[in-house]
């Protein structure tokens, strides 16, 4: 593992995290919350996500071990949450109870599990063993800037897509999100079953 700032590591970590966070694929979800009058604070979402993922980078494995939870179990549980979100998107039902103060959706499910989700946590633990921490943090910070900009200018995106476009994208990405959840589940369930045996 190389120490110090390494642009190759930063770029590699940035790309991996960008694909996993998939903020562009979550645009239909953000627009849906906005259309329902549910508050999503762009700055809070970016800051909370950065803090949670940075904290997990340092103490994630220790926390899971403390509760006797392995990474596979954590990933499977997160996959189930993401699967439920995909059902909401595809079938237009509300499963997540809107019980946050003021109807805010910033923390759940925007920050977790959409931005700072189990897939991201799992990869952070993996990268921690290969990359210098400073490079991972820089890559995280760059991704959070993108998250902030996307959430900040949702109105512009909404005007470009239109109501019909948002509806179609929501259904389409609902299937994509469901596929991601299934992939995350199947890739970890075997390891989980093996550990139980």
C-alpha positions as CSV (number, residue, x, y, z in Angstrom):
1,X,0.0,0.0,0.0
2,X,1.5,3.4,-1.0
3,X,1.4,6.2,1.4
4,X,0.4,9.8,0.7
5,X,-1.6,11.4,-2.1
6,X,-1.8,9.1,-5.2
7,X,-3.9,10.3,-8.1
8,X,-4.3,6.8,-9.5
9,X,-5.7,5.6,-6.2
10,X,-8.0,8.7,-6.0
11,X,-9.3,8.2,-9.5
12,X,-9.8,4.5,-9.0
13,X,-11.6,5.0,-5.7
14,X,-13.7,7.8,-7.2
15,X,-14.9,5.8,-10.1
16,X,-15.8,2.8,-7.9
17,X,-17.7,4.9,-5.4
18,X,-19.4,6.9,-8.2
19,X,-20.8,3.7,-9.7
20,X,-21.9,2.4,-6.4
21,X,-23.5,5.7,-5.1
22,X,-25.1,6.1,-8.6
23,X,-26.5,9.5,-7.8
24,X,-27.6,9.9,-11.5
25,X,-29.6,6.7,-11.3
26,X,-31.3,8.0,-8.1
27,X,-32.5,11.2,-9.8
28,X,-36.0,9.8,-10.3
29,X,-36.2,8.9,-6.6
30,X,-35.1,12.4,-5.6
31,X,-37.6,14.0,-8.0
32,X,-40.4,11.8,-6.6
33,X,-39.7,12.9,-3.1
34,X,-39.6,16.5,-4.2
35,X,-42.9,16.1,-6.1
36,X,-44.5,14.7,-3.0
37,X,-43.4,17.7,-1.0
38,X,-40.9,15.7,1.1
39,X,-37.9,17.8,2.1
40,X,-34.5,16.8,0.8
41,X,-31.7,19.1,2.0
42,X,-28.8,18.9,-0.6
43,X,-26.0,20.2,1.8
44,X,-27.2,18.1,4.7
45,X,-27.4,15.0,2.5
46,X,-23.8,15.5,1.2
47,X,-22.4,16.3,4.6
48,X,-24.2,13.5,6.4
49,X,-23.2,11.0,3.8
50,X,-19.6,12.1,3.9
51,X,-19.5,11.9,7.7
52,X,-21.1,8.5,7.8
53,X,-18.9,6.9,5.1
54,X,-15.7,8.4,6.5
55,X,-16.6,7.2,10.0
56,X,-17.4,3.7,8.6
57,X,-14.1,3.7,6.8
58,X,-12.3,3.9,10.2
59,X,-14.6,2.0,12.5
60,X,-16.9,0.0,10.3
61,X,-15.2,-3.4,10.7
62,X,-14.8,-2.8,14.5
63,X,-18.5,-1.9,14.8
64,X,-19.7,-5.0,12.9
65,X,-17.4,-7.2,14.9
66,X,-18.6,-5.7,18.1
67,X,-22.2,-6.8,17.2
68,X,-20.9,-10.1,15.8
69,X,-22.1,-9.1,12.3
70,X,-19.9,-9.9,9.3
71,X,-19.8,-7.9,6.1
72,X,-21.9,-10.4,4.2
73,X,-24.7,-10.2,6.7
74,X,-24.6,-6.4,6.6
75,X,-24.7,-6.4,2.8
76,X,-27.6,-8.9,2.7
77,X,-29.7,-6.8,5.1
78,X,-28.9,-3.6,3.1
79,X,-29.9,-5.4,-0.1
80,X,-33.4,-6.1,1.3
81,X,-33.8,-2.4,2.1
82,X,-32.8,-1.4,-1.4
83,X,-35.2,-4.1,-2.8
84,X,-38.1,-2.5,-0.9
85,X,-37.2,0.9,-2.3
86,X,-37.3,-0.5,-5.8
87,X,-40.8,-1.9,-5.1
88,X,-41.9,1.6,-4.1
89,X,-40.5,3.0,-7.4
90,X,-42.0,0.4,-9.7
91,X,-45.4,-0.1,-8.1
92,X,-46.0,3.4,-6.7
93,X,-46.6,2.3,-3.2
94,X,-45.2,3.7,0.1
95,X,-43.6,1.2,2.3
96,X,-41.1,3.4,4.1
97,X,-43.2,5.3,6.7
98,X,-42.7,9.0,6.4
99,X,-42.1,9.5,10.2
100,X,-39.1,11.8,10.0
101,X,-39.4,15.3,11.6
102,X,-41.2,17.6,9.2
103,X,-41.5,14.9,6.6
104,X,-37.8,15.1,5.8
105,X,-36.4,12.3,3.6
106,X,-32.8,13.5,3.9
107,X,-31.4,10.9,6.3
108,X,-33.6,7.9,5.4
109,X,-33.7,6.8,2.7
110,X,-31.6,9.5,0.8
111,X,-28.4,9.3,2.9
112,X,-29.0,5.7,3.9
113,X,-29.2,3.5,2.0
114,X,-29.3,5.3,-1.4
115,X,-26.0,7.3,-1.0
116,X,-24.3,5.7,1.9
117,X,-25.5,2.1,1.4
118,X,-24.3,-1.4,2.2
119,X,-22.5,-1.8,-1.1
120,X,-20.6,1.4,-0.5
121,X,-19.7,0.3,3.0
122,X,-18.5,-3.1,1.9
123,X,-16.3,-1.5,-0.8
124,X,-14.9,1.0,1.7
125,X,-13.8,-1.8,3.9
126,X,-12.1,-3.5,0.9
127,X,-10.4,-0.3,-0.3
128,X,-9.2,0.4,3.3
129,X,-6.8,-2.6,3.0
130,X,-5.5,-1.6,-0.5
131,X,-5.5,2.3,-0.7
132,X,-4.1,5.0,1.5
133,X,-6.9,6.5,3.7
134,X,-6.3,10.0,2.5
135,X,-6.9,9.0,-1.1
136,X,-10.2,7.3,-0.3
137,X,-11.3,10.4,1.7
138,X,-10.5,12.7,-1.3
139,X,-12.5,10.4,-3.6
140,X,-15.4,10.4,-1.2
141,X,-15.3,14.2,-1.0
142,X,-15.4,14.6,-4.8
143,X,-18.4,12.2,-5.0
144,X,-20.2,14.2,-2.3
145,X,-19.7,17.4,-4.3
146,X,-21.5,15.7,-7.2
147,X,-24.2,14.5,-4.9
148,X,-24.7,18.1,-3.7
149,X,-24.9,19.6,-7.2
150,X,-27.4,17.0,-8.4
151,X,-29.7,17.5,-5.4
152,X,-29.2,21.3,-5.6
153,X,-30.3,21.6,-9.2
154,X,-33.0,19.0,-9.3
155,X,-35.5,21.6,-10.6
156,X,-33.3,22.1,-13.7
157,X,-33.2,18.3,-14.3
158,X,-37.0,18.1,-13.7
159,X,-37.6,20.8,-16.4
160,X,-35.4,19.0,-18.9
161,X,-37.1,15.6,-18.3
162,X,-40.7,16.8,-17.9
163,X,-43.4,15.0,-15.8
164,X,-43.7,12.1,-18.3
165,X,-39.9,11.7,-18.4
166,X,-39.7,11.5,-14.7
167,X,-42.4,8.9,-14.5
168,X,-40.8,6.7,-17.1
169,X,-37.3,7.1,-15.6
170,X,-38.7,6.2,-12.1
171,X,-40.1,2.9,-13.4
172,X,-37.0,2.1,-15.4
173,X,-34.6,2.8,-12.7
174,X,-36.8,1.0,-10.2
175,X,-36.0,-2.2,-12.2
176,X,-32.3,-1.2,-12.2
177,X,-32.3,-0.6,-8.4
178,X,-34.1,-4.0,-8.0
179,X,-31.5,-5.7,-10.1
180,X,-28.7,-4.1,-8.0
181,X,-30.4,-5.3,-4.8
182,X,-30.7,-8.8,-6.2
183,X,-27.1,-8.8,-7.3
184,X,-25.9,-7.5,-3.9
185,X,-28.0,-10.2,-2.2
186,X,-26.9,-13.1,-4.3
187,X,-23.2,-12.1,-4.2
188,X,-23.3,-12.2,-0.4
189,X,-25.8,-14.8,0.6
190,X,-23.5,-17.7,-0.2
191,X,-20.8,-16.3,2.0
192,X,-23.4,-15.8,4.7
193,X,-24.7,-19.4,4.5
194,X,-21.2,-20.7,4.5
195,X,-20.3,-18.8,7.7
196,X,-23.4,-20.1,9.4
197,X,-22.5,-23.7,8.6
